[in-house]
Amino acid sequence: MSNKWDREGVSHMVSHTTDRIQSRSSRRLSNGKNPATSRQRSLVSGLVLLTLVLLAAGCGPKGYIEGTAYHPSGTALGGSELLVSVDGKTHVVVTGADGTFRISGIALGSRQIKISFYDTAAGERYEWAGAVQVGIQGAKLTVELSGALQGFNEMIQAVWRQLSGGQWESAKKNLEAIVAYDPQGDDEITCSLAWGWYYLRSGESRQRAKEHFEKALSAGKEGEARVGLAAVEAAAGGYSKAASLLEQAFALEPDLQLDYLDLTTGDLQVALASYYLKTGDDAKTVQILKQKTHGASPQGREVRDKLLLFLEG
C-alpha cells in the first residue's frame, strides 16, 4: 500500500471528514430537520469514523530489511539472485557487489525469513532461515547460507562465522551436529572454546560458558581460554578479575589473537584497557590505549579513539 497511507495522513483525513459531517449535521438541525434523522446521520458519522480508523490500523508505517549474504565458503555473495520469503510472501532480489540487499515495505513486528540461493556452478541450493524484528529503523541481517556441510573443519568454520555474525541458532545447530564426528584432541578443545563463546555471546548462560572455557584451559589452551574467562567475568561486572585474567593470557602469549573471532592482538588490548577503565584506573587505561593497541581492527581503533577522547578530551 502507498506510503501516503500513513497514520498521520489518515488521522488528518479522519479529523477533516468528521468536521465536515458534524458541520452538515449542525446546519440541518438549525434548518429544523427531524431529530430522528439527525440521530441516523450521527450513526453514519460514527461508522465512517470507525472505518477510517480501521483503515489507519491496517495501513500503518512500514519497515525494511537490509542484509548481507555470504556463500557457505564465507565469501560475500555479490551480484546474485536470492529468493527471500517474508512470512510466506516471496521477493526476488539481486545482491550488490558486496553481497548486500534491501527489501522495503515490510510490516513492522516479528517476521519469519527464509532465503535461498541456487549456485549454478556447483549445482547446489543453499538456504538460510530465521526470525527478525522489523522496526521503523529497519532490521539488519547477516545471512550465512548453508548447504550440506561435510566434515569437522567445514562445520567448525561455519560455527565461527555464525558466532561472529550473531547467528546463534545456526551456530548451536552446527555445534550439536559436530558431536556426530566425535571430535578428539585439538578438535575437542576447539569445540569447547566454540561452545564457550556461543553461550557467552548469545546470552544463553554465562555459567555454561565458564565451564567450557575452564575445560579448554585444563586441556592446555591457556591463553585463548583465559580470554574467554575474562569476557565471562566482565559480563558479570567483575572487571578487576577480567583484567587479571587477560593480563595472564598476554603473559603467556604476548601476540595472542583470536583469528576465528576476527580479534587481533590490538583488539584484545583495547578490551583490556576497557576493563581497567571500569575499575577506575584511568592512567593504566590510557597507557594501554596509547602503547599497545597497534594492529587493532577498524572497529577496535574506533573504540580506542572514543575512549581516549573520553579520558583526555
QUIQUIPE-V144051 format. One record per residue. RES is the residue in one small letter. SS is DSSP state (alpha for helix, beta for strand, coil for the rest). NEAR is the number of other C-alpha atoms within 12 Angstrom. D_LAST is the distance of its C-alpha to the last C-alpha in Angstrom with 2 decimals. Layout:
RES & SS & NEAR & D_LAST
RES & SS & NEAR & D_LAST
This chain:
m & coil & 16 & 49.38
s & coil & 13 & 47.88
n & coil & 18 & 44.36
k & coil & 17 & 46.02
w & coil & 23 & 47.18
d & coil & 22 & 43.90
r & alpha & 23 & 43.88
e & alpha & 18 & 42.91
g & alpha & 21 & 45.69
v & alpha & 27 & 48.28
s & alpha & 25 & 47.34
h & alpha & 19 & 47.91
m & alpha & 23 & 51.22
v & alpha & 26 & 52.25
s & alpha & 20 & 51.61
h & alpha & 17 & 53.41
t & alpha & 24 & 56.37
t & alpha & 27 & 56.74
d & alpha & 18 & 56.78
r & alpha & 18 & 59.48
i & alpha & 24 & 61.58
q & alpha & 24 & 61.33
s & alpha & 18 & 62.24
r & alpha & 19 & 65.29
s & alpha & 27 & 66.35
s & alpha & 19 & 66.12
r & alpha & 14 & 68.25
r & alpha & 20 & 70.86
l & alpha & 19 & 71.08
s & alpha & 13 & 71.55
n & coil & 12 & 74.34
g & coil & 13 & 76.18
k & coil & 17 & 75.45
n & coil & 14 & 76.52
p & alpha & 16 & 73.99
a & alpha & 14 & 74.67
t & alpha & 15 & 73.60
s & alpha & 24 & 70.46
r & alpha & 18 & 69.67
q & alpha & 15 & 70.21
r & alpha & 24 & 67.83
s & alpha & 24 & 65.22
l & alpha & 18 & 65.60
v & alpha & 19 & 65.11
s & alpha & 25 & 62.00
g & alpha & 20 & 60.60
l & alpha & 18 & 61.42
v & alpha & 24 & 59.74
l & alpha & 27 & 56.61
l & alpha & 20 & 56.67
t & alpha & 20 & 57.17
l & alpha & 27 & 54.19
v & alpha & 27 & 51.98
l & alpha & 18 & 53.15
l & alpha & 21 & 52.38
a & alpha & 25 & 48.86
a & alpha & 19 & 48.41
g & alpha & 18 & 49.76
c & coil & 25 & 47.82
g & coil & 28 & 44.31
p & coil & 29 & 41.07
k & beta & 28 & 40.79
g & beta & 26 & 38.12
y & beta & 27 & 37.93
i & beta & 38 & 37.59
e & beta & 29 & 35.62
g & beta & 33 & 36.23
t & beta & 34 & 36.32
a & beta & 42 & 39.61
y & beta & 38 & 40.20
h & coil & 33 & 43.56
p & coil & 33 & 44.68
s & coil & 23 & 44.03
g & coil & 26 & 40.29
t & coil & 18 & 40.13
a & beta & 24 & 38.94
l & coil & 32 & 42.02
g & coil & 22 & 41.77
g & coil & 20 & 44.41
s & coil & 26 & 46.31
e & beta & 26 & 48.16
l & beta & 37 & 47.21
l & beta & 28 & 49.17
v & beta & 33 & 46.81
s & beta & 26 & 48.49
v & beta & 30 & 46.67
d & coil & 21 & 48.81
g & coil & 13 & 51.87
k & beta & 18 & 51.21
t & beta & 18 & 50.91
h & beta & 24 & 48.69
v & beta & 20 & 49.09
v & beta & 28 & 45.88
v & beta & 25 & 45.21
t & coil & 27 & 41.94
g & coil & 21 & 39.82
a & coil & 17 & 39.58
d & coil & 18 & 36.69
g & coil & 29 & 38.65
t & beta & 27 & 36.98
f & beta & 35 & 39.01
r & beta & 26 & 38.74
i & beta & 32 & 41.26
s & beta & 26 & 40.98
g & beta & 24 & 42.99
i & beta & 35 & 42.61
a & beta & 30 & 43.34
l & coil & 26 & 40.57
g & beta & 23 & 40.82
s & beta & 19 & 41.63
r & beta & 26 & 43.39
q & beta & 24 & 45.33
i & beta & 31 & 44.65
k & beta & 28 & 46.98
i & beta & 37 & 46.38
s & beta & 33 & 48.89
f & beta & 36 & 49.18
y & beta & 22 & 52.35
d & beta & 21 & 51.98
t & coil & 11 & 55.06
a & coil & 8 & 54.75
a & coil & 13 & 54.82
g & coil & 10 & 57.00
e & beta & 18 & 54.69
r & beta & 22 & 53.08
y & beta & 30 & 49.66
e & beta & 29 & 48.27
w & beta & 31 & 45.32
a & beta & 27 & 45.37
g & beta & 26 & 42.98
a & beta & 25 & 41.82
v & beta & 29 & 38.85
q & beta & 24 & 37.46
v & beta & 28 & 37.35
g & coil & 23 & 35.21
i & coil & 19 & 34.67
q & coil & 18 & 31.53
g & coil & 26 & 33.82
a & beta & 29 & 34.10
k & beta & 27 & 33.06
l & beta & 33 & 35.35
t & beta & 33 & 35.44
v & beta & 46 & 39.18
e & beta & 42 & 40.56
l & coil & 39 & 44.19
s & beta & 35 & 46.66
g & coil & 25 & 50.31
a & coil & 17 & 52.48
l & coil & 23 & 50.27
q & coil & 18 & 52.41
g & alpha & 19 & 51.88
f & alpha & 26 & 49.21
n & alpha & 22 & 46.94
e & alpha & 23 & 46.78
m & alpha & 36 & 46.14
i & alpha & 36 & 43.40
q & alpha & 31 & 41.58
a & alpha & 41 & 41.83
v & alpha & 40 & 40.45
w & alpha & 37 & 37.30
r & alpha & 34 & 36.75
q & alpha & 37 & 37.34
l & alpha & 35 & 34.96
s & alpha & 28 & 32.18
g & coil & 29 & 33.08
g & coil & 27 & 33.41
q & coil & 30 & 37.19
w & alpha & 33 & 38.05
e & alpha & 24 & 41.66
s & alpha & 33 & 42.57
a & alpha & 34 & 40.98
k & alpha & 30 & 42.92
k & alpha & 23 & 46.15
n & alpha & 36 & 45.89
l & alpha & 38 & 45.11
e & alpha & 23 & 48.15
a & alpha & 24 & 50.24
i & alpha & 31 & 49.32
v & alpha & 21 & 51.24
a & alpha & 15 & 54.42
y & alpha & 20 & 53.76
d & coil & 17 & 53.79
p & coil & 22 & 50.94
q & coil & 16 & 51.44
g & coil & 14 & 49.64
d & alpha & 17 & 46.35
d & alpha & 25 & 46.77
e & alpha & 26 & 47.02
i & alpha & 28 & 43.86
t & alpha & 35 & 42.03
c & alpha & 40 & 43.30
s & alpha & 38 & 42.00
l & alpha & 44 & 38.47
a & alpha & 46 & 38.78
w & alpha & 43 & 40.07
g & alpha & 42 & 37.26
w & alpha & 45 & 34.59
y & alpha & 42 & 36.69
y & alpha & 33 & 36.95
l & alpha & 32 & 33.26
r & alpha & 31 & 31.79
s & alpha & 26 & 34.42
g & coil & 19 & 33.87
e & coil & 18 & 37.62
s & coil & 20 & 37.69
r & alpha & 28 & 35.24
q & alpha & 24 & 38.31
r & alpha & 26 & 40.14
a & alpha & 35 & 37.14
k & alpha & 35 & 37.03
e & alpha & 26 & 40.78
h & alpha & 34 & 40.64
f & alpha & 39 & 37.84
e & alpha & 29 & 39.83
k & alpha & 28 & 42.89
a & alpha & 33 & 41.18
l & alpha & 26 & 39.96
s & alpha & 18 & 43.52
a & coil & 23 & 44.80
g & coil & 21 & 42.76
k & coil & 31 & 39.56
e & alpha & 29 & 37.50
g & alpha & 33 & 34.22
e & alpha & 46 & 34.06
a & alpha & 42 & 35.39
r & alpha & 42 & 32.77
v & alpha & 46 & 30.00
g & alpha & 46 & 31.79
l & alpha & 43 & 32.34
a & alpha & 41 & 28.67
a & alpha & 37 & 27.86
v & alpha & 36 & 30.60
e & alpha & 27 & 29.23
a & alpha & 30 & 25.70
a & alpha & 26 & 27.35
a & coil & 19 & 29.13
g & coil & 17 & 26.07
g & coil & 20 & 27.10
y & alpha & 28 & 23.86
s & alpha & 26 & 25.10
k & alpha & 26 & 28.28
a & alpha & 33 & 26.53
a & alpha & 38 & 24.43
s & alpha & 25 & 27.69
l & alpha & 32 & 29.65
l & alpha & 40 & 27.25
e & alpha & 30 & 27.18
q & alpha & 23 & 30.99
a & alpha & 31 & 31.06
f & alpha & 27 & 29.16
a & alpha & 17 & 31.46
l & alpha & 19 & 34.37
e & coil & 21 & 33.06
p & coil & 19 & 30.16
d & coil & 23 & 30.17
l & coil & 27 & 30.55
q & coil & 28 & 29.93
l & beta & 28 & 31.44
d & alpha & 18 & 32.90
y & alpha & 22 & 34.64
l & alpha & 29 & 31.41
d & coil & 21 & 29.62
l & beta & 28 & 27.17
t & coil & 27 & 26.53
t & alpha & 32 & 25.80
g & alpha & 34 & 22.20
d & alpha & 34 & 22.00
l & alpha & 48 & 23.49
q & alpha & 41 & 21.04
v & alpha & 41 & 18.16
a & alpha & 38 & 20.27
l & alpha & 41 & 20.73
a & alpha & 41 & 17.04
s & alpha & 40 & 16.72
y & alpha & 36 & 19.75
y & alpha & 31 & 18.33
l & alpha & 29 & 15.22
k & alpha & 24 & 17.90
t & alpha & 22 & 19.76
g & coil & 16 & 16.97
d & coil & 20 & 16.79
d & alpha & 21 & 13.09
a & alpha & 19 & 14.29
k & alpha & 25 & 16.73
t & alpha & 31 & 14.42
v & alpha & 30 & 12.15
q & alpha & 24 & 15.52
i & alpha & 30 & 17.08
l & alpha & 38 & 14.44
k & alpha & 24 & 14.51
q & alpha & 17 & 18.24
k & coil & 28 & 20.15
t & coil & 34 & 19.11
h & coil & 21 & 21.10
g & coil & 22 & 23.46
a & coil & 27 & 21.51
s & coil & 23 & 22.79
p & alpha & 18 & 21.04
q & alpha & 20 & 20.24
g & alpha & 29 & 19.00
r & alpha & 27 & 16.72
e & alpha & 18 & 15.29
v & alpha & 24 & 14.62
r & alpha & 37 & 13.19
d & alpha & 23 & 10.69
k & alpha & 18 & 9.67
l & alpha & 28 & 9.53
l & alpha & 26 & 7.40
l & alpha & 14 & 4.78
f & alpha & 15 & 5.63
l & alpha & 22 & 5.97
e & alpha & 16 & 3.78
g & coil & 8 & 0.00
